[in-house]
Amino acid sequence: GDKVGGCVGDNSIHGLTANHVLLPSGVMTVQRNLWKEVKVYLWVMVPYALFMNILIQGGCILQGWAFLGINFLGTAIYLFLVYMLFVDVAARIRNRYQKVSDLFQRVIILLPVNYVINVVAIYGIYFLYPRTHGVLCVSIPGMEGYAIVFACVIGTMFTFIIEGMANWDGWKQSLSEGEKLRNAYQRSKLLGLKGQINPHFLFNCFNTLSALITVDKEEAEEFLNEMTKVHRYMLRSDDEYLVTLADEIKFAKSYLSLTKSRFGAAVIATIDIQPDHLEKQVPPLTLQAILENTIYTNALNKQQPLTIHISSTGDYLSIDHTIHEKIVVLPLHEDDGLDNLVNKYRLLNKEEIRIIESPLRREIVVPLFDTKNLVHETS
């Protein structure tokens, strides 16, 4: 095939290879911090365990320091296991209802669960301690109700402590991810600007325009119009993290028009987007990264044209193309654009980009953002 330069694809990403195939990130789970949970237990549960001993076992535990220590240690270990059970259940509930707006629902579920665990734990003490053959004091009959009320009060406090810890960690993480996201988008803009003003990029565009002027002035005017649209879109100065698919498709049409003028029948592109998908969103310049990669890494000729098909299905944008890879592709910051695109999806907590490749074809599947659910997806 012909070795291509051209106004399109000279400063693009080198190869969407298997190294970039990423599994969907799915739902972001709550990361447990065991040491932090132990510290909370030591600060609160130690006095709680001591008071529970006095409440349930009375003066029996005061027969001597050794006897007090054994009973306290036994109760502390028992309550620690109960505490870790509740923390585990709380983490599972938070993973199920993890949005900020789900706080009230989480608490409504956590409190009854906490009360049930405490009731079972108190009756467990009354069942287990008499069976230690005198190692632990026998619990005082009739104190179950007081112990349950005390346990539920402390359990309510623990519920709010655990929620506060989780929300504090989430807030710190959101600040960190927000900063990373801003940096990724600023880097994306710089990369787009770099690709746009690259001397080779401009030279090839103007070279194509110059050739068209001598052959067909109307086509040259159309080429200039489309080139202006491409440059304007790439130099857009807004700070939006997402743009509508309609805007990206308009850009892709102008971009592919430039490609058609440059390479003629060596590139055949079709676009089939469902009308109700046009208001969905993607990160800006998503199609620039993918289309430049596609054109840059494939050899183009009229006998074996590069076919590109852009379509939408469900919640995904698909860019499918044939493969006629060049034998040699010089690396020109090949991973920058792709890495930024992948980072955007990761930081936005969205399912990541997938690549489905066979010997003859490659499909890049890009998840679409639904504007109706955008707040919930990124919270």
Legacy VTK file of the C-alpha trace (Angstrom):
# vtk DataFile Version 3.0
C-alpha trace
ASCII
DATASET POLYDATA
POINTS 379 float
0.000 0.000 0.000
0.939 3.631 -0.292
2.835 5.195 2.541
0.618 8.000 3.756
1.274 11.357 5.275
-1.534 13.758 4.782
-3.353 16.334 6.761
-5.178 13.690 8.722
-3.410 11.183 10.930
0.157 12.490 11.041
0.265 13.181 14.773
-1.922 10.494 16.180
-1.848 7.571 18.512
0.167 4.535 17.547
-1.836 1.352 17.691
-4.795 0.475 19.874
-3.119 -2.781 20.867
-4.201 -5.619 23.101
-2.366 -3.875 25.959
-5.151 -1.316 25.967
-8.042 -3.783 26.281
-9.561 -2.905 29.642
-12.310 -4.747 31.466
-15.322 -2.742 32.599
-14.713 -1.075 35.919
-18.277 -1.785 37.049
-19.553 -0.404 40.307
-16.987 1.287 42.464
-16.871 -0.621 45.757
-16.098 0.724 49.205
-12.488 -0.040 50.129
-12.198 -1.268 53.701
-9.409 -0.044 55.969
-8.901 -2.760 58.582
-6.443 -0.764 60.680
-8.830 2.194 60.861
-11.638 -0.153 61.940
-9.418 -1.605 64.685
-8.508 1.893 65.908
-12.182 2.832 66.164
-12.776 -0.332 68.159
-9.913 0.434 70.552
-11.111 4.010 71.151
-14.787 3.208 71.720
-15.283 -0.499 72.215
-12.766 -0.954 75.059
-14.736 1.201 77.550
-17.923 -0.245 76.061
-16.741 -3.818 76.734
-15.732 -2.919 80.307
-19.091 -1.303 81.059
-20.940 -4.261 79.483
-19.027 -6.610 81.835
-20.103 -4.595 84.848
-23.708 -4.345 83.631
-24.168 -8.043 82.881
-21.808 -9.727 85.356
-21.895 -7.304 88.255
-19.435 -7.662 91.124
-18.361 -11.123 89.959
-15.632 -9.660 87.791
-14.112 -7.771 90.759
-12.798 -10.889 92.494
-9.259 -10.009 91.431
-7.225 -8.302 88.749
-6.540 -11.565 86.960
-10.212 -12.536 86.952
-11.165 -9.012 85.793
-8.608 -9.199 82.988
-9.836 -12.611 81.793
-13.475 -11.520 81.729
-12.663 -8.216 80.073
-10.512 -9.914 77.443
-13.172 -12.517 76.725
-15.897 -9.890 76.336
-13.632 -7.604 74.267
-12.788 -10.394 71.802
-16.435 -11.444 71.567
-17.648 -7.878 70.947
-14.816 -7.280 68.473
-16.069 -10.183 66.361
-19.586 -8.752 66.566
-18.235 -5.326 65.611
-16.342 -6.689 62.577
-19.489 -8.528 61.470
-21.433 -5.265 61.559
-18.660 -3.389 59.728
-18.670 -6.040 56.998
-22.453 -5.840 56.634
-22.243 -2.028 56.581
-19.646 -2.145 53.790
-21.870 -4.444 51.728
-24.839 -2.122 52.196
-22.708 0.866 51.187
-21.638 -0.963 48.032
-25.290 -1.553 47.225
-26.378 2.030 48.013
-23.244 4.078 47.398
-24.508 7.381 46.021
-24.536 10.495 48.151
-28.295 10.656 47.726
-28.599 7.153 49.264
-27.376 8.262 52.721
-30.839 8.231 54.330
-31.665 4.849 52.800
-28.371 3.384 54.042
-28.985 4.574 57.594
-32.581 3.285 57.554
-31.222 -0.163 56.613
-28.151 -0.094 58.868
-29.935 0.779 62.115
-32.348 -2.215 62.169
-29.511 -4.515 61.100
-27.403 -3.111 63.936
-30.195 -3.671 66.466
-30.732 -7.268 65.362
-26.993 -8.006 65.613
-26.886 -6.477 69.127
-29.887 -8.454 70.366
-28.355 -11.703 69.080
-24.977 -10.727 70.594
-26.439 -10.105 74.076
-28.338 -13.383 74.114
-25.157 -15.002 72.854
-23.356 -13.799 75.986
-26.074 -15.247 78.173
-25.817 -18.536 76.293
-22.020 -18.872 76.064
-20.641 -17.530 79.361
-22.295 -20.154 81.649
-20.693 -22.834 79.460
-17.096 -21.662 80.124
-16.975 -23.747 83.348
-16.226 -20.802 85.596
-13.590 -19.160 83.414
-16.022 -16.292 82.745
-18.618 -14.967 85.144
-22.190 -16.113 84.741
-24.433 -13.304 83.502
-26.963 -11.798 85.922
-30.514 -12.919 85.071
-32.976 -10.177 84.166
-30.328 -7.748 82.870
-30.826 -8.698 79.206
-33.162 -5.784 78.514
-30.792 -3.165 79.983
-27.851 -4.670 78.110
-29.797 -4.652 74.816
-30.844 -1.004 75.254
-27.249 -0.018 76.082
-25.894 -2.034 73.131
-28.404 -0.467 70.729
-27.533 3.059 71.877
-23.830 2.395 71.355
-24.652 0.614 68.067
-26.528 3.688 66.821
-23.468 5.774 67.611
-21.293 3.281 65.745
-23.587 3.404 62.731
-23.095 7.142 62.406
-19.347 6.855 63.093
-18.952 4.280 60.296
-21.073 6.392 57.927
-19.062 9.472 58.826
-15.765 7.660 58.189
-16.954 6.321 54.844
-18.304 9.698 53.706
-15.120 11.452 54.818
-13.003 9.007 52.801
-15.363 9.405 49.859
-15.121 13.186 50.049
-11.304 13.074 50.090
-11.303 10.606 47.199
-13.690 12.778 45.184
-11.386 15.775 45.656
-8.403 13.744 44.482
-10.246 12.280 41.505
-11.680 15.687 40.614
-8.174 17.130 40.458
-6.948 14.184 38.382
-9.917 14.619 36.049
-9.192 18.321 35.575
-5.539 17.511 34.867
-6.531 14.822 32.358
-8.783 17.214 30.489
-6.195 19.980 30.467
-3.678 17.484 29.119
-6.237 16.384 26.531
-6.663 19.958 25.359
-2.912 20.438 25.108
-2.599 17.242 23.077
-5.393 18.321 20.759
-3.808 21.739 20.337
-0.419 20.155 19.739
-1.843 17.917 17.025
-3.630 20.827 15.438
-0.717 23.263 15.160
1.934 20.670 14.376
3.849 22.033 11.343
3.497 18.747 9.444
-0.216 18.698 10.112
-0.671 22.227 8.781
1.718 21.679 5.891
-0.129 18.594 4.658
-3.500 20.302 4.998
-2.366 23.347 3.052
-0.571 21.147 0.528
-3.826 19.298 -0.123
-5.716 22.592 -0.324
-3.161 24.010 -2.772
-3.504 20.966 -5.021
-7.286 21.224 -4.990
-7.290 24.912 -5.919
-5.615 24.187 -9.243
-8.010 21.310 -10.000
-11.399 22.204 -8.565
-12.000 25.540 -6.827
-15.399 24.500 -5.475
-13.932 21.391 -3.894
-11.073 23.488 -2.540
-13.557 25.851 -0.935
-15.410 22.916 0.596
-12.124 21.479 1.857
-11.238 24.805 3.474
-14.665 24.986 5.086
-14.333 21.502 6.569
-10.772 22.171 7.693
-11.993 25.285 9.490
-14.663 23.251 11.283
-12.105 20.663 12.373
-9.683 23.300 13.665
-12.441 25.222 15.427
-13.688 22.128 17.204
-10.199 21.060 18.270
-9.423 24.551 19.565
-12.686 24.972 21.406
-12.042 26.911 24.595
-14.850 25.636 26.851
-14.154 23.580 29.947
-16.810 20.928 29.446
-15.884 17.446 30.527
-18.436 15.957 28.143
-19.946 16.955 24.807
-22.975 15.607 23.003
-22.548 12.792 20.544
-24.129 15.100 17.965
-21.148 17.477 18.268
-18.655 14.624 17.977
-20.415 13.256 14.902
-20.353 16.690 13.231
-16.617 16.807 13.896
-16.179 13.260 12.563
-18.004 14.135 9.343
-15.741 17.135 8.750
-12.679 15.107 9.667
-13.631 12.271 7.329
-14.360 14.776 4.586
-10.749 15.949 4.822
-9.668 12.317 4.723
-11.756 11.700 1.611
-10.241 14.706 -0.135
-6.757 13.536 0.701
-7.014 9.788 0.060
-10.042 9.458 -2.194
-11.372 5.916 -2.591
-8.649 4.531 -0.287
-10.881 5.384 2.688
-14.586 4.514 2.833
-16.459 5.758 5.898
-20.089 5.361 6.924
-21.963 6.752 9.929
-25.148 5.238 11.335
-26.163 6.863 14.618
-29.603 6.356 16.106
-31.363 9.731 16.500
-32.172 9.161 20.177
-28.442 8.671 20.888
-27.345 12.082 19.614
-28.044 13.748 22.968
-25.919 11.238 24.856
-22.418 12.356 25.708
-18.748 11.430 25.374
-15.505 13.163 26.350
-14.516 15.796 23.759
-12.158 14.696 20.955
-12.931 11.020 21.527
-13.389 10.397 17.809
-10.289 12.426 16.939
-8.100 10.039 18.951
-9.704 6.921 17.485
-9.946 8.080 13.861
-6.381 9.400 13.779
-5.183 6.130 15.263
-7.112 4.156 12.657
-5.777 6.121 9.706
-2.243 6.434 11.029
-1.710 2.730 11.738
-3.172 1.386 8.484
-1.714 1.411 4.980
-4.134 2.990 2.511
-4.678 2.113 -1.150
-7.623 1.983 -3.533
-7.302 -1.749 -4.168
-7.816 -2.537 -0.469
-9.619 0.475 0.955
-9.794 1.144 4.677
-13.471 0.902 5.628
-14.643 2.681 8.766
-18.133 2.298 10.179
-19.328 4.459 13.099
-22.565 3.331 14.726
-24.436 3.338 18.013
-26.159 0.484 19.777
-27.689 0.630 23.231
-25.385 2.676 25.445
-22.304 2.294 23.242
-20.618 4.008 20.327
-18.862 1.583 17.985
-16.023 2.411 15.581
-15.397 -0.623 13.393
-12.707 -0.738 10.699
-10.725 -3.104 8.534
-7.073 -3.788 9.290
-4.266 -3.175 6.773
-1.509 -2.371 9.212
1.669 -0.668 8.098
4.858 -2.639 8.402
6.566 0.307 10.108
4.866 3.034 12.118
7.096 5.658 13.686
6.079 6.374 17.289
4.921 9.936 17.747
3.686 10.210 21.353
1.538 7.274 20.403
-0.055 6.513 23.760
-0.802 10.039 24.996
-4.227 10.483 23.455
-5.427 6.973 24.246
-4.143 7.094 27.825
-5.976 10.356 28.422
-9.171 8.978 26.939
-8.954 5.860 29.122
-8.206 8.004 32.196
-11.245 10.164 31.548
-13.536 7.147 31.608
-11.862 5.743 34.696
-12.087 9.025 36.609
-15.697 9.496 35.581
-16.440 6.036 37.044
-17.695 4.879 33.673
-17.274 1.485 32.037
-13.997 1.642 30.165
-13.256 1.444 26.464
-13.146 -2.055 24.974
-11.363 -3.270 21.866
-12.525 -6.341 19.965
-9.949 -7.419 17.410
-9.749 -10.167 14.795
-7.115 -10.684 12.072
-9.117 -8.595 9.593
-11.179 -6.162 11.658
-11.011 -4.096 14.809
-13.899 -2.621 16.770
-13.484 0.067 19.415
-16.475 0.224 21.769
-16.929 3.501 23.636
-19.548 3.756 26.428
-21.974 6.658 26.129
-23.020 8.880 29.016
-26.735 9.362 29.516
-27.442 12.998 30.412
-30.427 11.949 32.535
-28.275 9.753 34.774
-25.038 11.703 34.554
-25.193 13.131 38.069
-25.728 9.701 39.560
-22.986 8.052 37.505
-20.338 10.543 38.489
-21.299 11.012 42.122
LINES 1 380
379 0 1 2 3 4 5 6 7 8 9 10 11 12 13 14 15 16 17 18 19 20 21 22 23 24 25 26 27 28 29 30 31 32 33 34 35 36 37 38 39 40 41 42 43 44 45 46 47 48 49 50 51 52 53 54 55 56 57 58 59 60 61 62 63 64 65 66 67 68 69 70 71 72 73 74 75 76 77 78 79 80 81 82 83 84 85 86 87 88 89 90 91 92 93 94 95 96 97 98 99 100 101 102 103 104 105 106 107 108 109 110 111 112 113 114 115 116 117 118 119 120 121 122 123 124 125 126 127 128 129 130 131 132 133 134 135 136 137 138 139 140 141 142 143 144 145 146 147 148 149 150 151 152 153 154 155 156 157 158 159 160 161 162 163 164 165 166 167 168 169 170 171 172 173 174 175 176 177 178 179 180 181 182 183 184 185 186 187 188 189 190 191 192 193 194 195 196 197 198 199 200 201 202 203 204 205 206 207 208 209 210 211 212 213 214 215 216 217 218 219 220 221 222 223 224 225 226 227 228 229 230 231 232 233 234 235 236 237 238 239 240 241 242 243 244 245 246 247 248 249 250 251 252 253 254 255 256 257 258 259 260 261 262 263 264 265 266 267 268 269 270 271 272 273 274 275 276 277 278 279 280 281 282 283 284 285 286 287 288 289 290 291 292 293 294 295 296 297 298 299 300 301 302 303 304 305 306 307 308 309 310 311 312 313 314 315 316 317 318 319 320 321 322 323 324 325 326 327 328 329 330 331 332 333 334 335 336 337 338 339 340 341 342 343 344 345 346 347 348 349 350 351 352 353 354 355 356 357 358 359 360 361 362 363 364 365 366 367 368 369 370 371 372 373 374 375 376 377 378
